Amino acid sequence: MGGVEEVGGRGGRNPVVSLWGHLKAVGTGLKYLIAVPRMTVKYPDEVIELPDGYRGMLIYHQDLCISCGLCATICPANAIKMYLPSGGGGGEGGGEKPETPPKRHPGIDYARCIFCGFCVDICPTGALEHSKVHDAAYERVEDMLYRPEEFAAGPPTVEFERPPKRLRPVMDERRGISYEPVG
């Protein structure tokens, strides 16, 4: 039969050609391993100065919040939930009409947040905004959940043992992105 002819068990690739490709890849890695200056920032001794409009952890202004729930509705990761105030509240008063129900306020689960900014964009009163905090570390996943009271306190601040050297990213024709000191 004049069907398809099998060239080799491995798709017809010559092992010498395959080895040469692997050696070139290793050579490229070694070249960048010893190249100076490196593009890596030595955090926490060096930090990158973040641009305006950076989408870091959220700042929640509880006094501006109207409890509309749009932030929780639009969140694609389901990171924002609306919570009733702690301590219950909103029970029946002594009169004939029940009190108005208590306002719900947003809380955030940073384990789920993808920092898309939809919540900031949709908030009609500007109660949510991005900060430049992005490098908070947590020992437990449960600590990444901020109920409204903790959310209103703001994102955690990062403390350094000594002030880090601040760097700004710049485009380098030869290497791509490189960093230069700020100030």
C-alpha positions, 0 to 999 in steps of 0.5 A: 500500500502506498500509505504514510511512511513512518520515519522514526519512532520519535517523529523523525528528529535527529538526536544530535540536532535535539541535543544541540537545541538543548545545549543552546538553551542551557548556554542562554541561561548561563549567559544571563546567570553571569550577565551584569547588571541583573534585572532582578531587584534585591527585595527588601533591600531594593524596592520598585517605585510604583507608578500612579494608578497602580492597583494594589490592596484596597483602601475602604472609606466606610464614611463614604459607603452607601451600602449599595453592594455594587462592589460585591456584585461586580467582583468576578472573583467573589472576593468582596462580600457584604456583611451585617454589622457585628453585634446584630442590630436591626432588631425590633424596636418597641413601636409598631413598625420594625426599625430599618434593617442595618446597612451592610458593609463590604469586606474583602478576601485577599486570597480571592482578589485578582486586583482587577479594579472593577469594584473601584470603578463601579463605586458611585461614591468613591468609597474604594480606591487602590493603594500602592501596597502589594507586598503584604505577607500572611502566615495563614490564609484566614488572615487574608479575610478582612471584615468591614471593621478591618477593611476600614482600617486600611491595608497593612503597612510593610515595615523594613529593618532599614530604609530600602533603596528605591528604584525606577524601571526604565527601558534599556535598548539592549536588555529591555527593562532595567532599574535606576535609583530614584532621587 
